[in-house]
């Protein structure tokens, strides 16, 4: 395994005359939770889209465990170990929790939609349901769940793709303090600290959650990386305080 499971080198993304990302570097180490924070419009989701293949960079490279995947299609990246969630809940509301997870396994596995290895699929779904404490709601329709449970189900769907790197885009959005506390524990349990996989890349505006769970944090502002370091280093960085945290956030 390479020193960094996921590595982004000098990524630039331009939309016409607008530069969304400029020469951005990012590293996600095996078995670690890496935070990606910054103001709205800083380029965080654009970077996620570039990593997952939804956005072609103007310049720069993306590496997965040392392999250059910059030219790979999104489905190939997914089947090679990159999974993500989205800012808005993207569940199949008319399907049960169980079938939401099963559908993701089938989509992520060659031949899965044809029913191949169905026993392995069900074993993986059962494993994820147990790990995320979703067994009691597995037969409920996803559209009937609270936002907090929905976020956990979305995480479970991503886990059913058996990711090496898990990209979470604002998973704490819409959660109350109790749900956020539970979700924090889930993130810490899911991260493969002993095995190295999955590593997690977390975009989140809940600064308290980021500081609690992340090993390292990268900060974007106006499409540029302005800081990278441990939570304490980021909390004390004058440039980050000025651009994003503010004095009140770090008191």
C-alpha positions in Angstrom: 0.0 0.0 0.0 1.3 3.5 -0.9 1.9 6.1 1.9 -1.3 7.8 0.8 -4.3 5.7 -0.2 -5.7 8.6 -2.1 -3.6 11.5 -3.5 -4.6 14.5 -5.4 -1.7 16.4 -7.1 -2.0 20.0 -8.4 -5.7 19.7 -9.4 -7.0 22.7 -11.4 -10.6 23.0 -12.6 -11.8 25.8 -14.7 -15.4 26.5 -15.9 -14.9 29.0 -18.8 -13.3 32.0 -17.2 -14.0 30.8 -13.6 -11.3 28.9 -11.7 -13.1 26.6 -9.2 -9.9 24.8 -8.1 -6.3 26.1 -8.5 -3.3 23.8 -8.1 -4.9 21.8 -5.1 -3.0 19.0 -3.3 -4.7 16.6 -1.0 -3.6 13.4 0.8 -5.7 10.7 2.5 -3.6 8.2 4.5 -4.7 4.6 5.1 -6.9 4.1 8.1 -7.3 7.8 8.8 -10.2 10.3 8.7 -9.2 13.4 6.7 -11.3 16.5 6.8 -11.9 18.9 3.9 -13.3 22.2 5.1 -13.8 25.7 3.9 -16.5 28.3 3.2 -19.4 27.7 0.8 -18.0 28.0 -2.8 -14.5 27.0 -1.8 -14.4 24.1 -4.2 -15.0 21.1 -1.9 -17.7 19.4 -3.9 -15.9 20.2 -7.2 -12.9 18.3 -5.7 -15.1 15.4 -4.7 -16.5 15.3 -8.3 -13.0 15.3 -9.7 -11.9 12.4 -7.4 -14.9 10.3 -8.4 -14.6 11.1 -12.1 -17.8 13.2 -12.4 -15.6 16.2 -13.3 -12.6 16.2 -15.6 -9.8 18.4 -14.3 -8.2 21.0 -16.4 -4.8 20.0 -15.0 -3.4 17.7 -12.3 -3.6 14.0 -11.4 -5.6 11.7 -9.1 -3.9 8.6 -7.6 -5.5 5.6 -5.8 -2.9 3.6 -3.9 -0.2 4.9 -6.2 -2.1 4.2 -9.4 -3.0 7.1 -11.7 -6.8 7.0 -12.1 -7.2 10.5 -13.7 -8.5 9.1 -16.9 -10.7 6.4 -15.4 -14.5 6.5 -15.8 -16.6 6.9 -12.6 -17.8 3.3 -12.6 -14.3 2.0 -12.8 -13.2 4.2 -9.9 -16.2 2.9 -7.9 -15.4 -0.7 -8.6 -11.7 0.0 -7.7 -12.6 1.2 -4.2 -13.9 4.8 -4.2 -17.4 5.4 -2.8 -19.2 8.6 -1.9 -22.3 10.1 -0.4 -23.9 13.4 -1.4 -25.0 16.7 0.3 -28.6 15.8 -0.2 -29.9 12.4 0.8 -29.9 10.2 -2.3 -31.9 7.2 -1.1 -34.4 5.1 -3.1 -37.3 6.3 -1.0 -39.7 3.6 -2.2 -37.3 0.7 -1.3 -36.7 -0.8 2.1 -33.4 -0.1 3.9 -32.3 -3.6 3.1 -33.0 -3.2 -0.6 -31.2 0.1 -0.7 -28.1 -1.6 0.5 -28.5 -4.6 -1.8 -29.0 -2.4 -4.8 -25.7 -0.6 -4.2 -23.8 -3.9 -3.8 -25.3 -5.1 -7.1 -24.3 -1.9 -8.9 -20.8 -2.0 -7.5 -20.1 -5.7 -8.3 -19.6 -7.0 -11.9 -22.6 -9.3 -12.7 -24.3 -8.2 -9.5 -27.5 -6.9 -11.3 -27.7 -10.3 -13.0 -28.0 -12.1 -9.7 -24.5 -13.5 -9.5 -23.0 -14.1 -6.1 -26.3 -13.4 -4.4 -25.3 -15.2 -1.3 -22.2 -13.0 -1.0 -24.3 -9.9 -1.5 -26.7 -10.8 1.3 -23.9 -11.6 3.6 -22.3 -8.2 3.0 -25.6 -6.4 3.5 -26.3 -8.3 6.7 -22.8 -7.4 7.9 -23.3 -3.7 7.2 -26.8 -3.7 8.8 -25.2 -5.2 12.0 -22.2 -2.8 12.0 -24.4 0.3 11.7 -27.2 -0.9 14.0 -29.8 -0.9 11.3 -31.1 -4.4 11.7 -34.3 -3.2 13.4 -35.2 -0.9 10.5 -34.1 -3.0 7.6 -37.7 -3.6 6.4 -38.8 0.0 6.7 -39.1 2.2 3.5 -36.2 4.6 3.3 -38.7 7.5 2.7 -40.1 6.9 6.2 -36.8 7.4 8.0 -35.7 10.4 10.0 -32.8 12.5 8.6 -30.4 11.0 11.1 -31.3 7.4 10.2 -31.3 8.3 6.5 -27.7 9.5 6.8 -26.7 6.3 8.4 -28.4 4.3 5.6 -26.7 6.4 3.0 -23.4 5.6 4.7 -24.4 1.9 4.7 -25.1 2.0 1.0 -21.6 3.4 0.3 -20.1 0.7 2.6 -21.8 -2.0 0.5 -19.6 -1.0 -2.4 -16.8 -2.3 -0.2 -14.8 1.0 -0.5 -11.1 1.5 0.1 -11.7 5.3 0.3 -15.1 6.6 1.5 -15.9 10.2 0.5 -18.6 11.8 2.7 -20.1 15.1 1.6 -21.7 16.9 4.6 -23.1 13.8 6.3 -23.9 15.9 9.4 -26.3 18.2 7.5 -29.7 18.3 9.1 -28.8 16.3 12.2 -29.7 17.4 15.7 -27.0 17.3 18.5 -28.1 13.8 19.6 -28.0 12.4 16.0 -24.6 14.1 15.4 -23.2 12.4 18.5 -24.3 9.0 17.3 -23.1 9.7 13.8 -19.7 10.6 15.2 -19.4 7.2 16.9 -20.4 5.5 13.7 -17.7 7.3 11.7 -15.0 6.3 14.2 -16.2 2.7 14.1 -16.4 2.5 10.3 -12.9 3.9 9.6 -10.5 1.0 9.1 -7.8 2.1 11.5 -6.5 -1.4 12.1 -6.6 -2.6 8.5 -6.0 0.7 6.7 -9.3 0.5 4.8 -11.6 2.2 4.4 -10.0 5.6 4.8 -12.5 8.5 5.0 -12.4 11.9 3.3 -15.0 14.1 5.1 -16.5 17.4 3.9 -18.4 18.9 6.8 -19.5 22.3 8.1 -20.0 21.1 11.7 -16.5 22.2 12.9 -17.0 20.4 16.2 -17.6 17.1 14.5 -14.6 17.6 12.2 -12.2 18.5 15.1 -13.4 15.4 17.0 -13.1 12.7 14.4 -10.4 13.9 11.9 -6.7 13.0 12.1 -5.8 15.6 9.5 -7.6 18.5 7.9 -7.2 20.3 4.6 -8.7 23.8 4.2 -9.9 25.3 0.9 -10.7 28.9 0.3 -11.6 30.4 -3.2 -10.4 27.1 -4.8 -7.0 27.2 -3.2 -5.5 25.1 -0.4 -4.7 27.5 2.4 -3.7 25.1 5.2 -3.3 21.4 6.0 -2.5 19.8 9.3 -3.8 18.3 12.6 -7.0 19.6 14.1 -5.0 21.7 16.6 -2.8 23.2 13.9 -5.9 24.1 11.8 -7.7 25.5 14.9 -4.7 27.8 15.6 -3.9 28.8 12.0 -4.5 32.6 11.5 -5.3 32.2 7.8 -8.0 29.6 8.6 -9.5 31.6 11.4 -9.7 34.6 9.1 -11.1 32.7 6.1 -13.5 30.3 7.8 -13.5 29.5 11.5 -13.7 33.0 13.0 -12.6 33.8 16.6 -15.8 32.4 18.1 -15.3 29.0 16.6 -11.9 28.5 18.2 -12.4 30.0 21.6 
